[in-house]
Amino acid sequence: MEEDELFVPDIQYLVFRKCPADWRIKPHHVSNYDITYIVKGKARYTIGQTPYELSQGALLCLSEGVGKAAFTCADHPMSCFSVNFTLKNTAGQKVDIPFPPVSDIGLKNDLVRLFNDLVYTQTERQSGYGIKCRGLLLLIIHRLLELTVYSANALCEDYRIQKTIRHISQHYAERLTVKKLSAMAGLNAAYFGVLFKRATGLTVNRYIATTRVQKAKNLLQSGGCTVQDAAEHCGYSDIFYFYKQFRSIIGVPPSRYIPQGGTRHER
């Protein structure tokens, strides 16, 4: 996905769904891109052959051909936004979006507002609604990329901190230090630390650790890797230190995020 390209989305299906207790989706293969954002309740999804227990703040971003089935939890029915769309560049070629299939991004008020605006605009169909719908969907895609790929949870206006956040999101598995990052931003290390915490709410080292752990959690949720694999992929050579940081940031051990039937051993 080239950042300097222009993209043209085409919405095939859009809904805000409040599920009844008996709601379910029969097994099928997804067409186009398919995004579901759970804002309330719980549901059990099967993606491919992997089952997931999902709740408020969970995000599904599935590409064409992926198998999907689901049913809501009767005692906590799910409410969610769902949108199915195609995405092409100006040459008419399909665009690949590097979303993880399953993420836990939490309930983001700005994202909920964008989805609400999109549903309202699509429903009301006022003059020029098609252009506005495409614009809103692109804003949603950009925000989801920030949350799942770039890890930019803070709305930061300082270009130096923005540059640092983007570097961390792309090089989180490498050895990153405050000294190196502050030099990259062209700032004194102490002043850089103050600006960074003001923008993100976290110290530089805590932000790096949080980014790595969130990436590892997404890898584990997506299935197909062990805790050791996820740790190494995200820059941890010491599995015990990885466990310690994961518990400190997420509150539970990493094995909690391996789908039922997945591999929990380290190797």
SULHU-V396640 format. One record per pair of residues at least 24 apart in sequence whose ideal C-beta (glycine too) atoms are under 8 Angstrom apart, sorted by the first residue. I is the first residue (numbers start at 1). GAP is how many residues later the second one is. Records with the same first field share a line. If there is no record, write none. Layout:
I = GAP  GAP
//
This chain:
1 = 94  95  96  97
5 = 84  85  90
6 = 83  84
7 = 80  81  82  88  131  134
8 = 79  80  81  82  126
9 = 76  77  78  125  128  129  132
10 = 75  76  77  78  124
11 = 72  73  74  111  122  123  126
12 = 72  73  74
13 = 69  70  71  72
14 = 68  69  70  104  105  108
15 = 66  67  68  104
16 = 63  64  65  99  100  103
17 = 61  62  63  64  65
18 = 59  61
19 = 24  53  58  59  60  61
20 = 52  57
21 = 51  53  54  56
22 = 52
23 = 48  49  54  55
24 = 45  46  47  48
25 = 43  44  45  46
26 = 43
27 = 40  41  42
28 = 39  40  41
29 = 36  37  38  39
30 = 32  33  34  35  36  37  38  54
31 = 33  53
32 = 32  52  53  54
33 = 28  29  30  31  51  52  53  54  64
34 = 26  27  28  29  32  34  48  49  50
35 = 24  25  26  27  46  47  48  49  50  105  109
36 = 24  44  45  46
37 = 43  44  45  74  78
38 = 40  41  42
39 = 40  41  42  68  73
40 = 38  39  40
41 = 31  32  35  36  37  38
42 = 30  31  34  36
43 = 27  28  29  30  35  37
44 = 26  27  28  29
45 = 24  25
46 = 24
47 = 54  55
48 = 175
50 = 173  209  211  212
51 = 208  209  210
52 = 50  169  207
53 = 207
54 = 48
56 = 51
57 = 47  48  49  50
58 = 44  45  46  47
59 = 43  44  45  46  85  88  89
60 = 41  42
61 = 36  38  39  40  42  83  87
62 = 39
63 = 33  34  38
66 = 35
81 = 34  38
83 = 32  35  54  57
85 = 52
87 = 54
97 = 44  48
98 = 47  51
99 = 45  46  49  50
100 = 48  118  119  121  122
101 = 121
102 = 116  119  120
103 = 44  45  115  118
104 = 113  114  117
105 = 39  42  43
108 = 35  39
110 = 33  45
111 = 29  32  33  36
114 = 25  26  29
115 = 25
148 = 70
151 = 59  60  63  64
153 = 47
154 = 45  46  47
156 = 43  44
157 = 42
158 = 37  41
160 = 25  26  27  32  35
161 = 24  34  35  38  39
164 = 28  32
165 = 35  42
168 = 39  40  43
169 = 42
172 = 36  39  40  43  62  63
173 = 39  60  61  62
174 = 61
175 = 60
176 = 32
178 = 26  27
209 = 36  40
210 = 39
212 = 24  33
213 = 32  33  36  37
214 = 35
216 = 26  30  38
217 = 29  33  37  40
220 = 34  37  38  42
221 = 36  38
223 = 35  36  39
224 = 38
225 = 38
226 = 37  38  39  40  41
227 = 27  28  31  37  38  39
228 = 38  39
230 = 24
239 = 27
//
